[in-house]
Amino acid sequence: MSLIEQARHAVPAAAALALTWAASADAQGPAHPDFSAMTRGWLAMGTDFKPVPGGAQPVKDDPAHPHVGNGQGKQSSFRVADTNNPNLTDSAKQSLQKTNEDVFRGRAVFSREARCWPTGVPTYDLNQAQPVYFVQTPKEVVMIWQMDHQVRHIYLDVPHTQNPNPPWHGESVGHYEGDTLVVDTIGQNTNTYVDNYRTPHSERLHVTERFHLTNGGKNLRADIVVDDPATYKQPLKIFQTWRQVNQGPMAESSCAESGPGFFDFDVEPIPTAAKPDF
């Protein structure tokens, strides 16, 4: 059994262990940043990554086709990527151009979570409209996005397995450095994207996130490094921020129950099981 599998089996009751750990931390003084609470979640501030000044730029709008989001007083539009980004490889540009052509021919290219698909890492950090909750235990951090209950498992103080089987959110291991949770993710399948423009990636994708509180604990920030030589000529340094929301315990949500008829567009299908669960 791998160290990660041992860690996974060691936390069958994550919420209960989190409360025990929190009580111990209160008695001994705070040892690690606390992102968790039964009634506190974190709402993403924006659906695009922000660049670190002086570094390579993330994919942005084609200047001739600026994106208009919902609630901006104009007809909303789908994203059209600027394929002239100098940090993109030729294969990444070609993939983005195909997506642009889908938009131009009238296809509704919604964000992946809007069609009930897992978003992968780092796009998980852009999941919008509903908050993400944290459960922190001594051996594992669990991130749960309320919409469709997308879950990420981050196993603490263990190495990566030698040959991870690429799942939707990859294999994430982490550790604390003072007031920061450092998360290292590899082993993702190639059915996800790096951002909401549908920038592709290979199985060599390597993502490092550094989560820490800002603004007196009212905000959460992740400084992110995205490294994939199949997509970027040099690693991409970006960040995302969230604001604290106190809306009560996590609500139940099931994306796929809305069904395909909710969207009267030419869209990709929602996930469908090939066989019954039971």
N, C-alpha and C positions, 0 to 999 in steps of 0.2 A: 504493500500500500504506500503511495507517495505521501510526502509531507503535506501536500495540499489536501489530499483525501483524508489524512488524519485530522487536519484542521477542520475540514467540513463535517466529519463525524463527531468532532469534539464539541460542536455547538448546536445540538438539536433543539434547544430552546433559547434562541438568540435574544428574544425580548427579556426573558427572565434573567439571563446572565448579564444583560446590559444594565438592568436595574441593580443587580448585586454589585457590579463593577462601579456604577455611579455612586452607590452608597459608600463603597470603600474609598473611592476618590475623594468624596466629601470629607471623610474622616481624616485622610492623610494630606489633603490639599490637592488641587488640580494638577494632574500629571500630563494630560494630553488635552488638545482642543476638544470641546464638546459641541458637536453639530446636531445632536439628537434631542428629541423631546416628544412626548406623546401627542402634543397639540401644536407643535411648531414644525413647519416645513420651509422649504426654500424655493422661491419662484424665480425662474430664469429671467434675466434682464436683457432681452434681445435674442434674436434667432440667428445671429451671425457672430462669428468670432471676431474679437478685436486684435489688431496686430500689436506686437511689442515694438516700440519706436526703434527705427534703425535696422530692423530685421526684414527678412523676406515677407512679402504681403500674402495674406490668404486670398482665395478666390473672391472676387467682388462682381458687382453688376457690370454687364456690358454697358458702356456709357450711352449707347443708342437705345437701350431698352432698360431703363431704371425700374427696379422692382417696387411695386406699390403693395403694401400689406393691408390687412383688414383694418377698418376703423380709421383710415387716414383721410376720409372725405372724398376719395376718388375711387374709380373702379379698380379693384384689386387685380393684380397680375401675377403670373408665375415667373420664377427666377430665370434669367438668361445670363449665363456666365460669361465673363470676359476671358476669352481663351488666349489673350495676348499676355497673360501673366508670365513674366520671364522665369519664374521659378518652377513652372510646370514642365514635365517631360512631354515629348511629342505624343506618346500613347495616352497620357492623361488629357491633353488638349483634344485629341480625337474623340475620346469618350465623352467629354463635356460638349463637344460640338454636336454629337449625336443627340444628346439630351436637349440642346438648344433647338435642334431641328424638330424634335417632338413637340416642343412648345410652339414653334412657328406654324406647324401644320394643324394646330388646334387641340393637341392632347393636353389633358389636365394633369400637369406634373406636380401633384401635391407632395408635401414633405412625407417622408416614409411613415412617421408615426400617425399621420392623418389617415393612412391606409392600413393601420394596425400592424405594421411590420416593426420588429425590433430595430433600433437605430444604430447599435454598435457604439464603439468608442473611437473618437471623442464626441461624435454627434449626440450621444446621450446627454451631454452637457448643454445642448441647445433645446432639449425637449421643453415645450412651451405650454402655456395656458393653465397647467396644474402643477402643484409643487412636488418636489422630491423630498423624501424623508430619509433620515439616517438612523440606523441601529448600530451601536458601537459596543463590541464586546472585547475581551482581552485577546481573542484569537481571530476575530473577523469583524469587518465593517460591511454592512449591507446598505446599499442605496436602493430605494424603492420609489419609482415615479408613480404618482397616484393614477395617472391616465393609463389604463390597460395594465397597471401593476407590473411595469417593466422592472426587473430586478437585476442588480449587479452585486456580485460577491467579491469582496476584496479580502484575501487571506493574509494575515499579519505575520511578519517576522519568519517567513518561509521562502525558499527559493522557488523559481519557476521549475515546472517539470521539464524533463529533457525534450519530450515530443508532445506538446499539448495538442489535443484534438480541437481544431478550430470551432468554437461555439460562436453564438451571435455577439456576445459582448467580450469575447476573448478570455484569456486567463490573467486575472489581476492579482498581484501581490503588493503588499504595502508595509510601511513602517512609519513611525512618528519621528520627526525631527523637531523637537521643541514644540512650538505652536502650530506645526504644519503636518498634515497627513500627506505622505508621498506615495503615489500609486503608480505602479509600473505594469503596463498591459501589453501582452503579445498574443499570438495565436488566434487571431480573428479570421473567420471565414470571409470570403470576398463578396458576400451578398449585401454588405452595408456600404456606406459612403463616409467620407471624411467630414462632410458639411452638408448644408441644405441645398447646395448647388449640384449635388450628386458627383462631387469629385471622387474618382475611384481610388482604390488602394489594392495592394497585393497582400499575400499572406505574410510578407515581411514587415508589415506595419508594426511600428513600435511607438507607443504613446506613454508619455510620462506626465502625470498631473500632480500639482502641489496645491492642496486645499488648505486655506487658512481664513480666519475671520478678520473682517475689517470694520471700520466705522463703529467701534465699540460693540461689536458682536451683532450689529444690525444687518450686515452684509457678509456674504461668503464669496470668496474669489478662488478660482483655479488658474494657476499659471501652467500652461500646457506646451509640451514639445512633441511635435508629430514628425516622425522620421520614417520615410518609406522611399527608397531610391527609385522605385518603379513609378512614383508619382511626383516627387519633389527633387530638384537638383541639390537643394540643401535643406536641412531640417527646418520646419516651420515653427516659430515661436509665437504663441497666441495666448489670449486669456478670455475667461468668461466670468461673469458676476451674477449673483442671485441676491434677492432681498428676502428678509425673514417675514413669514406670514404666520399668524396665529389664528388658524381657522378651525381648530379642533382636530380630533383624530382623523386619520386617513379615511376617506370615503371609498366605498366600493365603486369600481368602474370597470366596464367591459367593452372595449372598443368595437370588437367584431359584431356585437349584437345589433349595431345600427344597420348592418347589411349593405350590400352593394347598391340597392335602390336609392339610398340616401344621396348618392352622387349621380346626377344626370349628366355625366360627362364620359368622354373616352378616357378611362383611367386603368391603371394596373389593378388586378384583382386583390382582394384582401386575402390573408392567409386562410387556407382551407385544409382541414385534416384529410389525409388520404384513407384513414380507417378510423372506426370509433375508438374512443378512449377506453370504453368498457362495454 
